[in-house]
Amino acid sequence: MTTLRHVATPHPAAAAGLGPRAAAGEPVAAVLAAALHLPGVDALPADLPGARAATVEEPACPPERAADLLGRKGLLAKEPATRLALCAVHRTLGLPAKAPRRTGPADPRTAVVVSSNLGNVATVGDIARRLRDGGPREVGPLEAPNASSNVIAGAVAIWFRFGGPNLTVCSGATAGLDAIWLAGLLLRTGRADRVVVVGTEPDDAQARALHAARRGRADGRPLRAGAACLLLGPVDGPGEPLGLLGPVRAVGADGASPAAPGSADDTVPGSVDGDVPGSVDGTVPGPVDGAVPGSVDGVPPAAPRLVDDAVLPGDHYGAAGVVHTAVALRLLAGTPAVRVRCGDPADGFRELTVTGAGR
């Protein structure tokens, strides 16, 4: 298990005055802390070439052993995806194992955005079957909250006392980066001072069956349970963050096109008036006057390293964008920028660039 946290030193890369829509190419959010919670595979990112040093902790516990990290109280009715999400947030906040839960008023300036497509499908399917076979008497009132599509985000907010906006994104294979785009919007519009972004997916039998049946899936990449968390703040905030996140952009499968195959009218879900998030007046960030950004004497710079589905085994599906971003932060010691991509041919592709803070 690996965790990254920021060091509180002055941050020189402020981008004040961007307003609700970020200028093309400008960072839109700062990563204050990040953690991966990928049972069975989260030692892999630490072994990637060029990875920065990080706190190495115990291997990530599977959801059935979440009490080892979180303590037993309150976990009884929590689903696997919710338990994984809670573990990822717990590690991101730097809390010790079984730390007492915070009490008192919730923090109204910390928002939660979760990306998960299959988080509670097992519960929904089970309740639907029992209603069909035995009627309403077969379903207890305490089971109803777990059937909500926002149950994971709600559980995270209640557990850690976050009282800001509370949202869930389930937009398919692009959900992770769509959630990061939404978090950046909350920060830039002043709706929150911090945003906890969590990507999480289970791998129960029903989730695996739905994942295997969907359009766009890659053969040989089964659904993999796991979670990742990013704690985001404004770019012009205090301290030196782990990294800065650029605008989320729609790309083609090769990363070159601003169009998102499979999306309606080639727009990004959550875009404003059809604009790609990060664009200005409908213009997608890209070359100016035909020049390649960053080129010197006409020689284009080397392409930033790419973190996509090939980096980790299995498919983290709705959590992939958050997982890939957490992995990318590990690589900033060896390169000034890392591209993050998620998506598939059916849902389209999204990409952002993670850069170091000390620019």
ChimeraX attribute file (.defattr): number of C-alpha atoms within 10 A of each C-alpha:
attribute: neighborCount
match mode: 1-to-1
recipient: residues
	/A:1	24
	/A:2	26
	/A:3	22
	/A:4	25
	/A:5	19
	/A:6	14
	/A:7	12
	/A:8	11
	/A:9	10
	/A:10	12
	/A:11	16
	/A:12	15
	/A:13	17
	/A:14	15
	/A:15	17
	/A:16	12
	/A:17	11
	/A:18	14
	/A:19	13
	/A:20	14
	/A:21	19
	/A:22	23
	/A:23	19
	/A:24	19
	/A:25	19
	/A:26	17
	/A:27	27
	/A:28	30
	/A:29	31
	/A:30	31
	/A:31	27
	/A:32	26
	/A:33	26
	/A:34	32
	/A:35	31
	/A:36	34
	/A:37	31
	/A:38	26
	/A:39	18
	/A:40	15
	/A:41	17
	/A:42	19
	/A:43	19
	/A:44	15
	/A:45	22
	/A:46	19
	/A:47	11
	/A:48	13
	/A:49	10
	/A:50	13
	/A:51	18
	/A:52	16
	/A:53	13
	/A:54	13
	/A:55	11
	/A:56	12
	/A:57	11
	/A:58	9
	/A:59	15
	/A:60	25
	/A:61	20
	/A:62	19
	/A:63	23
	/A:64	13
	/A:65	15
	/A:66	19
	/A:67	19
	/A:68	14
	/A:69	19
	/A:70	22
	/A:71	15
	/A:72	12
	/A:73	9
	/A:74	11
	/A:75	17
	/A:76	8
	/A:77	12
	/A:78	18
	/A:79	20
	/A:80	26
	/A:81	25
	/A:82	27
	/A:83	27
	/A:84	33
	/A:85	28
	/A:86	31
	/A:87	29
	/A:88	27
	/A:89	27
	/A:90	23
	/A:91	27
	/A:92	24
	/A:93	20
	/A:94	14
	/A:95	14
	/A:96	11
	/A:97	14
	/A:98	15
	/A:99	11
	/A:100	10
	/A:101	12
	/A:102	11
	/A:103	10
	/A:104	6
	/A:105	9
	/A:106	16
	/A:107	14
	/A:108	15
	/A:109	16
	/A:110	23
	/A:111	26
	/A:112	25
	/A:113	30
	/A:114	31
	/A:115	35
	/A:116	33
	/A:117	25
	/A:118	24
	/A:119	29
	/A:120	26
	/A:121	20
	/A:122	20
	/A:123	17
	/A:124	16
	/A:125	14
	/A:126	14
	/A:127	21
	/A:128	15
	/A:129	13
	/A:130	14
	/A:131	14
	/A:132	11
	/A:133	10
	/A:134	10
	/A:135	12
	/A:136	13
	/A:137	9
	/A:138	13
	/A:139	15
	/A:140	9
	/A:141	9
	/A:142	8
	/A:143	13
	/A:144	13
	/A:145	13
	/A:146	22
	/A:147	17
	/A:148	14
	/A:149	20
	/A:150	21
	/A:151	22
	/A:152	32
	/A:153	28
	/A:154	21
	/A:155	20
	/A:156	24
	/A:157	23
	/A:158	14
	/A:159	17
	/A:160	17
	/A:161	18
	/A:162	24
	/A:163	18
	/A:164	20
	/A:165	18
	/A:166	19
	/A:167	20
	/A:168	22
	/A:169	24
	/A:170	20
	/A:171	18
	/A:172	22
	/A:173	29
	/A:174	29
	/A:175	29
	/A:176	36
	/A:177	35
	/A:178	30
	/A:179	30
	/A:180	31
	/A:181	23
	/A:182	20
	/A:183	28
	/A:184	31
	/A:185	20
	/A:186	22
	/A:187	25
	/A:188	23
	/A:189	13
	/A:190	14
	/A:191	17
	/A:192	23
	/A:193	18
	/A:194	27
	/A:195	30
	/A:196	26
	/A:197	28
	/A:198	34
	/A:199	35
	/A:200	35
	/A:201	29
	/A:202	30
	/A:203	20
	/A:204	18
	/A:205	10
	/A:206	17
	/A:207	21
	/A:208	16
	/A:209	13
	/A:210	12
	/A:211	19
	/A:212	17
	/A:213	9
	/A:214	11
	/A:215	11
	/A:216	16
	/A:217	20
	/A:218	14
	/A:219	7
	/A:220	10
	/A:221	14
	/A:222	18
	/A:223	22
	/A:224	24
	/A:225	27
	/A:226	33
	/A:227	33
	/A:228	32
	/A:229	32
	/A:230	28
	/A:231	25
	/A:232	29
	/A:233	27
	/A:234	26
	/A:235	28
	/A:236	18
	/A:237	19
	/A:238	14
	/A:239	17
	/A:240	23
	/A:241	27
	/A:242	22
	/A:243	26
	/A:244	27
	/A:245	29
	/A:246	24
	/A:247	28
	/A:248	26
	/A:249	28
	/A:250	31
	/A:251	24
	/A:252	18
	/A:253	18
	/A:254	7
	/A:255	16
	/A:256	9
	/A:257	14
	/A:258	21
	/A:259	22
	/A:260	26
	/A:261	20
	/A:262	14
	/A:263	16
	/A:264	10
	/A:265	10
	/A:266	17
	/A:267	22
	/A:268	25
	/A:269	18
	/A:270	15
	/A:271	15
	/A:272	13
	/A:273	9
	/A:274	14
	/A:275	19
	/A:276	27
	/A:277	27
	/A:278	26
	/A:279	21
	/A:280	15
	/A:281	12
	/A:282	13
	/A:283	12
	/A:284	19
	/A:285	18
	/A:286	14
	/A:287	10
	/A:288	8
	/A:289	6
	/A:290	7
	/A:291	13
	/A:292	14
	/A:293	13
	/A:294	12
	/A:295	11
	/A:296	10
	/A:297	6
	/A:298	10
	/A:299	10
	/A:300	12
	/A:301	11
	/A:302	8
	/A:303	9
	/A:304	15
	/A:305	17
	/A:306	18
	/A:307	23
	/A:308	20
	/A:309	22
	/A:310	10
	/A:311	13
	/A:312	19
	/A:313	14
	/A:314	16
	/A:315	22
	/A:316	30
	/A:317	31
	/A:318	31
	/A:319	35
	/A:320	31
	/A:321	33
	/A:322	34
	/A:323	33
	/A:324	26
	/A:325	30
	/A:326	26
	/A:327	28
	/A:328	24
	/A:329	27
	/A:330	26
	/A:331	25
	/A:332	21
	/A:333	13
	/A:334	13
	/A:335	13
	/A:336	16
	/A:337	22
	/A:338	25
	/A:339	21
	/A:340	29
	/A:341	29
	/A:342	31
	/A:343	29
	/A:344	23
	/A:345	17
	/A:346	16
	/A:347	20
	/A:348	24
	/A:349	28
	/A:350	28
	/A:351	26
	/A:352	25
	/A:353	23
	/A:354	28
	/A:355	24
	/A:356	21
	/A:357	22
	/A:358	14
	/A:359	8
